[in-house]
């Protein structure tokens, strides 16, 4: 018995460009995340320093691999990926990371907000590509697996045994850092 023939529809050049535009936003966000993670890595202090310092390097490495995969997917779609700092700053829709030297827990409070933003936008990009390009959708879903795992690592430092976040309902980096870091400053 012959197997049914399965054909994968090709993307038109316009569809490829549309998907590449979605991916460019993710490329910018992930490049920014990698830099933010290194910034935090260099600027954490306090009793939780080594745990957070060492937790972040594998996250940076994984995010850099995501960046490369997205850039290569953009190129595969026939569009030139743009990875320059100027383009990232010009195109981003979020503010620069706002915390300098601070306690590890304060940084994790702020990083929680960063991960929420990155993951929310990544989920939207996955939804936006689900019908038009299952390959890109699969790539983004794979990234979400890792990003959500890293987010869990961050939140584990901020949660009570009952699951309440020390940052409460804070939605800004500075407010979350302040609420999270209160115990460290005492």
C-alpha positions in Angstrom: 0.0 0.0 0.0 1.4 3.4 -1.0 1.7 6.1 1.6 -0.3 9.2 0.9 1.7 12.0 -0.6 2.2 14.9 1.7 3.3 18.3 0.4 4.3 21.3 2.4 2.9 24.5 0.9 5.6 27.0 0.3 5.4 30.5 1.6 5.1 33.3 -0.9 7.8 35.9 -0.8 5.3 38.3 1.0 4.3 35.6 3.5 8.0 35.0 4.2 8.6 38.7 4.6 5.6 38.9 7.0 6.9 36.1 9.1 10.4 37.5 9.0 9.1 40.8 10.4 7.5 39.0 13.3 10.9 37.2 13.9 12.8 40.4 13.7 10.9 41.7 16.7 11.8 38.5 18.6 15.5 38.8 17.4 15.6 42.3 18.9 13.9 41.2 22.2 16.2 38.2 22.6 19.4 40.2 21.9 18.2 42.7 24.5 17.4 39.9 27.0 20.9 38.4 26.5 22.5 41.7 27.2 20.2 42.4 30.2 21.1 39.0 31.7 24.8 39.7 31.4 24.2 43.2 32.9 22.5 41.6 35.9 25.2 38.9 36.1 27.8 41.7 36.5 25.8 43.9 38.9 24.4 41.5 41.5 25.6 41.8 45.0 24.7 40.4 48.4 24.3 37.0 50.1 22.6 35.4 47.0 25.3 36.7 44.7 26.9 33.5 43.6 23.7 31.5 43.1 22.2 34.2 40.9 25.6 35.0 39.2 26.0 31.4 38.2 22.4 30.8 37.3 22.4 33.5 34.7 25.3 32.4 32.4 23.5 29.2 31.1 20.5 31.5 30.4 22.7 33.9 28.5 24.1 31.0 26.5 20.7 29.5 25.7 19.2 32.9 24.7 22.2 33.5 22.4 21.5 30.2 20.7 17.8 31.3 20.3 19.1 34.6 18.7 21.1 32.6 16.2 18.3 30.3 15.3 15.9 33.2 14.8 18.4 35.1 12.6 19.0 32.0 10.5 15.3 31.5 10.1 14.9 35.1 9.0 17.6 34.5 6.4 16.0 31.2 5.3 12.8 33.2 4.6 14.8 35.4 2.2 15.1 38.5 4.4 18.3 39.9 5.9 18.3 39.7 9.8 19.3 42.9 11.5 21.3 42.5 14.7 23.0 45.9 15.1 22.6 47.7 18.4 21.3 50.8 16.8 18.5 48.9 15.1 17.6 47.1 18.3 17.3 50.4 20.2 15.4 52.1 17.4 12.9 49.2 17.0 12.3 48.1 20.5 9.0 48.9 22.2 10.2 48.6 25.8 12.4 50.7 28.0 16.0 49.9 28.8 16.6 47.8 31.9 16.5 50.2 34.8 18.4 48.6 37.6 22.2 49.1 38.2 24.2 47.6 41.0 21.7 46.0 43.5 21.0 42.9 45.5 20.5 39.7 43.7 17.0 39.4 44.9 16.1 43.0 43.7 17.5 42.1 40.3 15.5 38.9 40.2 12.3 41.0 41.0 13.1 43.2 38.0 14.1 40.2 35.9 10.7 38.7 36.6 9.0 41.7 34.8 11.5 41.3 31.9 10.7 37.7 31.4 6.9 38.3 31.6 7.3 40.8 28.7 9.5 38.6 26.6 7.4 35.5 27.1 4.1 37.4 26.5 5.5 38.8 23.2 7.0 35.4 22.2 3.6 33.7 22.8 2.0 36.3 20.5 4.6 35.7 17.8 3.9 32.0 18.1 0.2 32.6 17.7 0.8 34.9 14.8 2.8 32.3 12.9 0.8 29.2 13.8 -1.2 29.1 10.6 1.1 30.7 8.1 4.4 29.0 9.0 4.4 25.9 11.2 8.2 25.8 11.1 8.6 29.2 12.6 5.8 28.4 15.1 7.7 25.3 16.2 10.9 27.2 16.6 9.1 29.8 18.8 7.4 27.2 20.9 10.7 25.5 21.6 12.1 28.8 22.7 9.1 29.3 25.0 9.8 26.0 26.7 13.3 27.3 27.7 12.2 30.9 28.5 9.4 29.7 30.8 11.8 27.4 32.5 14.3 30.3 33.1 11.4 32.4 34.3 10.5 29.7 36.8 14.1 29.7 38.1 13.8 33.4 38.7 10.4 33.2 40.4 11.5 30.4 42.7 13.7 33.0 44.4 10.8 35.4 44.8 8.0 33.0 46.0 6.8 32.0 49.4 6.2 28.4 50.2 2.5 29.1 49.4 3.4 30.5 46.0 2.9 34.2 46.7 5.4 36.5 44.9 7.3 38.9 47.1 6.9 41.4 44.3 3.1 41.3 44.6 1.3 42.8 41.7 4.2 45.0 40.6 4.5 45.5 36.9 7.6 47.7 36.6 11.2 46.7 37.1 11.9 49.3 39.7 8.8 48.6 41.8 9.4 44.8 41.6 13.1 45.3 42.5 12.1 47.4 45.5 9.5 45.0 46.8 11.7 41.9 46.2 14.8 43.5 47.7 13.2 44.8 51.0 14.3 41.6 52.9 17.9 41.9 51.5 18.2 45.5 52.7 17.0 44.8 56.2 
